[in-house]
Amino acid sequence: MKRFWWIALAFVMIVSIVACATPGGGRARTETADVIVIGAGGAGFAASMAAHQGGATVILLEKLNAVGGSTQLSGQAFNSVNPELQSQLTMTPAHRANIMALVDKTPQDNFERELQQTVRRQLEEFTAANRPGLFDSVEWHALQTYNGGDYLGNTEMVRTLTANAPATRDWMTANGMQWSASSNPNVRIFTVPGGLWQRANRPEMPLGTGFIDMGMKYVHANSDRITLHLETEATEFIVENGRVTGVRARGPGGDRIFMANRGVVLATGGFSANVEMRQRYNDMGNPPLWGPGLRNAQTTNPPGSTGDGILMAEKIGANIVGMEWIQMLPLGDPRNGSLSGNIEKGVEDRFFVNKDGDRFMDEGGRRDYMTNALLDQRDAFMWIICDAQSYPDPANDSNNFGETIVQLVAAGRAFQADTVEELARLIDVPPANLRRAVDEFNAGVAAGTDRFGRTLWRIRIDRPPFYAGARVPTVHHTMGGVQTNPGAQVLNRAGQAIPGLFAAGEVTGGIHGTNRLGGNALADIHTFGRIAGTNAAAGP
């Protein structure tokens, strides 16, 4: 009997050693939690919070030495219908014409037909009731999202995103998210470039820091059940009997194994910083979405956006969709491609000119349209033009990135002048051309439209000082990734859910089609991050 006991003990030890061994034969430490979340950006934090609220213990992994991901560097716009703030805005004939243009068009399919009918009825009720403010609804948000992606977004994912975004915003507020406290509704809810409608909710903190601050405070407050590991890079999923049960990783202490009792959430972001990967998939497009300019373009995203999670999921049979749809934005800093330094405060309050001082596009259009228009200009370079109404208190009023116009001018990132002609000389464009562009813009404000078909207007540009800031194209978002269903489950190539694996954020594909509406990303990552965490915590 004693000999048998020793044999049994030896067997258990061998099994334990094998279970902890790495593919290279080394030894890996093992930690276990109910839910493992990979990636500490907005989606990862939302998933961790939701999983904890579902009764789970959580381990959150981040490969970089700091949290935040692309969310931290974002333009902070969170799209969701917000009747309270939108009731304080103004509904113009141009807004109504914008709606009717989509409602009256021949529908692409039954999903669009259903949305058109609902929006038409809602607008009629809004008008008959003489309601104040700007019309909006989740169906109008869905219709713009579906149309804006050229009808290639998954309809159920579009419906889930737009229908749940308001509840996600309320959930975030209940968990400490702070939104702009300004008394000006045009500051609290605005139109982000390429957003097409005034439904972008603005946080109090600049960039995307408010979203990450919310997540970090929640993790710290619940550190007994949520563990954060920095500089810990997931390398492969552990799959047992067809179910994802954990992940192997590399960290400061060597190889690690993290086992999940209930589920694993993939939230590693996109691949904007992986030049070879984005070029390879772009070239697979029929035709390619972008030309040679894509290879040399910088990105708004951090160096960690290299597509690792997509490749990991693909190795275990996940279906990968939409990888050729890469979003460029015409608003990059000429020095580094980032969004910082952008002088615009809202789409309605600025316009663009090229190096000749001429307007050349509808500045309220889709992001792919605007980027293509910029790529057609000399040196793919433009100036954003606005005036004192964007910065009534220049030393204290900041852009969406926490930078005041005084700071930007002092740093040489923006130019200021008391007249349009003086501004033209500072930025080396013909004064007569810039004056003509200003006059044309102001005429559009009065008419509600212009030769480019612009429909988003608010104020004339006529109050000195006048400002200009330089911008170039930059890679901003990759719409492709692992395919998921409305429950945030990762699907295999047969369209079936991979047990134990969930995903949220830019690592996923199939929601936005060929083009993502500005402001939809932060709504997407937090909405599906919350769904992924909740469902992962529910377990098998």
C-alpha positions, 0 to 999 in steps of 0.5 A, a space after each residue: 500500500 505504501 509503495 502504491 502511495 508513492 507511485 500515485 504521488 510521483 504520477 501526480 507530480 509528473 502530470 503537474 510538471 507536464 501541465 506547467 511545461 512550456 513548449 520549449 521545455 521550461 517551467 511556467 508558473 500557473 495562476 487561475 481565475 474565473 475569467 482571463 481578460 487579455 488587453 488592458 484598453 477600453 474593451 479589456 477594462 469594460 470586460 473586467 468590470 462586467 465579469 467582476 460584477 457577474 461574480 467572477 474573479 478576474 486576471 487582466 493581462 497587458 503586454 505593454 508596461 502601461 494600460 490604455 491601448 488605443 482608447 487612451 489616445 482616442 479622440 474621446 467621442 462616445 456615440 450614443 443617443 442622448 435625448 437629454 442633451 440633444 433636446 438642447 440642440 437645434 434641428 435645421 432643414 439640413 438635418 432633416 434633409 440628411 435624414 430624408 436622403 437615407 430614408 427615401 433611398 431604395 433600400 439595400 435589403 430588409 434590414 435597411 427597409 425596416 430601419 427606414 420605415 421606423 425612422 420615418 415614423 419616428 421623425 413624423 412623431 417628433 415633428 407632430 409633437 413639436 419636440 425641441 432639439 435635434 432628432 435622434 434614435 437608435 434606429 437612426 444611429 443604426 441606419 447611418 452605421 449600416 449605410 456608412 459601412 456600405 452595408 457590409 456590417 453584420 446587421 445583428 452586430 449593428 443592431 446590438 451596438 446601437 441599441 445598447 450604447 445608451 445603456 452602456 453609457 449609463 452603466 459607465 456613469 454608474 461606475 464612475 465615468 465623468 462626462 463633460 459638465 459644461 453648460 454648453 450642449 455643443 460641448 457636451 455632445 458634438 459631431 466627431 469627424 466622420 460621425 455624421 450626427 451630433 451624438 458624440 458624448 464628451 468625457 470630462 478628461 481629455 483624450 480617452 483618459 477618462 475611460 481608462 481612469 474609470 477602469 483603473 479606479 474600478 480595478 484598484 477598488 476591487 483588487 482583491 478579485 481583479 489582478 492586473 499583470 503588466 508586461 505580460 504578453 499572451 502568446 497562445 490559447 490553451 484548448 482542452 476538449 475543444 474549449 478555451 480554458 486559458 492562455 500561455 504568456 510571457 512576463 517579467 518572471 518568465 513563462 506563465 500560464 493563466 487558467 480560466 474557470 469560466 471564460 477568456 476574453 480577447 481584447 488586444 486591439 487592432 493592427 494599425 501599428 503593424 505595417 506589413 500586416 496592414 499592407 498585406 491585407 489591404 492588397 487583398 482588397 478587390 480593389 485595394 482600399 488604399 494605394 501606396 500611401 498606406 505603407 508610409 502613413 503613420 498611425 494614431 495608435 500605440 506600438 502595441 497595436 500589432 494584431 497579435 490577438 487576431 493571429 492567436 485566435 486564427 491559430 485555433 480556428 477563429 474566423 477572421 473577417 474584414 481584414 482588408 478594411 483599414 480606416 485612414 483619417 485625414 487628421 494626423 499630426 504631420 510629425 508623428 501621425 497622432 491625433 493630438 494638436 488638432 485645433 478643431 472642437 467640432 465638425 460644425 465649427 471648422 473647415 479645411 483648405 489645401 496648400 493653395 488655400 482652397 476648400 476641396 471637400 465636404 468636411 462633414 463627410 465619411 472618413 474614407 471620403 475625406 481621406 481620399 479627398 486629402 490624398 488627392 491634394 498636393 503633398 496630401 496636406 491640409 490646414 484646419 481653419 477655425 476662429 475665436 468662437 472655438 476658443 473663447 478663453 484661449 488660455 483655458 479652453 482646450 481641444 479634445 486632447 487637453 491642449 489649449 490653443 495658447 499652448 499649440 500656438 506657442 509650440 508652433 503647432 497652430 497659427 493665430 492671426 487677427 485677420 484672414 489675410 494675415 493668417 494666410 501669410 503665416 501659413 503660406 497660402 494665397 490670401 485671396 484664396 483663403 478669403 474666398 474659402 472663408 466667404 464660401 464657408 459662411 455662405 454655406 452656413 446661411 444656405 445650409 448647403 454648398 457645392 460639396 453637399 455639406 449639411 453639418 453647419 453651426 456658426 460663421 467663421 468671422 470672429 478674430 483671432 483666426 486659427 490654422 493647424 496642419 493635418 495629414 492622413 494617418 492610419 486610425 482603425 482596422 475594421 477587420 478581426 475575429 468574428 463574433 456574435 451579439 453575445 461576444 462569442 468568437 466564431 469558428 470558420 463554420 460559424 459556431 461559437 468557440 466554447 470559452 472564448 469571447 472577444 471585444 473591441 478592435 480585435 473583432 471584425 464584421 461590425 463596421 463594414 468598410 468604414 467606421 463612423 467616427 465616435 462608434 469605436 468607443 461605443 463598440 468597445 465598451 458595449 461589447 466589452 461589457 457583454 463579453 465580460 458578463 457572458 464569460 462570467 456566466 461560465 460554461 
